[in-house]
Amino acid sequence: MMKKEINLEIRLEDGSIPIIKPINSDIVSIDSKLWNLYTQSENYDELFSIAKKMYIKVALDIFNKPMTNEDPRLNLLSNDYFKLNQETKFLCFIKKVFELNKEKCYIDLGTFENNQTLMEFLINQEKYLDQIDKYILLNQIEILKTSKNTIYLIDDLNLLTMFFKGFLRECLWSSLYFNTVPLIIKTNYDISLPLVFQNEEDKKRYEKIANESGLFFL
């Protein structure tokens, strides 16, 4: 009796480390007010100054109410174990956001003086990352060596997760832009991330995702 041949589907991309893709923001065809704000702002102070006046800004947070100066929960924000333990909620959120936006987003790495400074900074952050994220991070260096762009496309969840962990661990200061349902996410302190939406309808869609992930809008 002949053995039945086992047909295994082999996906070569499963063994390939994902990379960011340089984007020329001047020629990318994206019709979104938030995209224009994202690419044209000189710095994040300018971006959020405009956002407060023209758009909807909230904080994505683990608590459902703001804290006062005497709030005992403040002690948790200096507890690394507690903060790392909350990452699962944020990673659940960003995964759902990525899926909603057709598994594409953009990251701004233009806050550094030049690419050499950026590469040195990223290499120095390796110690804060998990092993799989270290492989991904170091694989970006060759791209950054030759790129003259500051905006990069992310089309892989593992790549996005690596950068997003950098946001949560305060070792990467940057911002993300999602376009299908326009959204800007910026790095911040104490696992509380600023989000900017174009309108109330978009905010409600993302707030539902946040609540499903165990997070809140403040």
Secondary structure, DSSP 8 states (H G I E B T S, - for coil): -----------GGGGS----EEE-TTT-----HHHHHHHH-SSHHHHHHHHHHHSEEEEEESSSS---TT-GGGGGGG-HHHHHHHHHHHHHHHHHHHHHTTT-EEEE-TTSSSHHHHHHHHHHGGGGS-HHHHHHHHHTHHHHHH---SEEEE--HHHHHHHHHHHHTT----EEEETTTTEEEE--STT-EEEEESSHHHHHHHHHHHHHTT-EE-
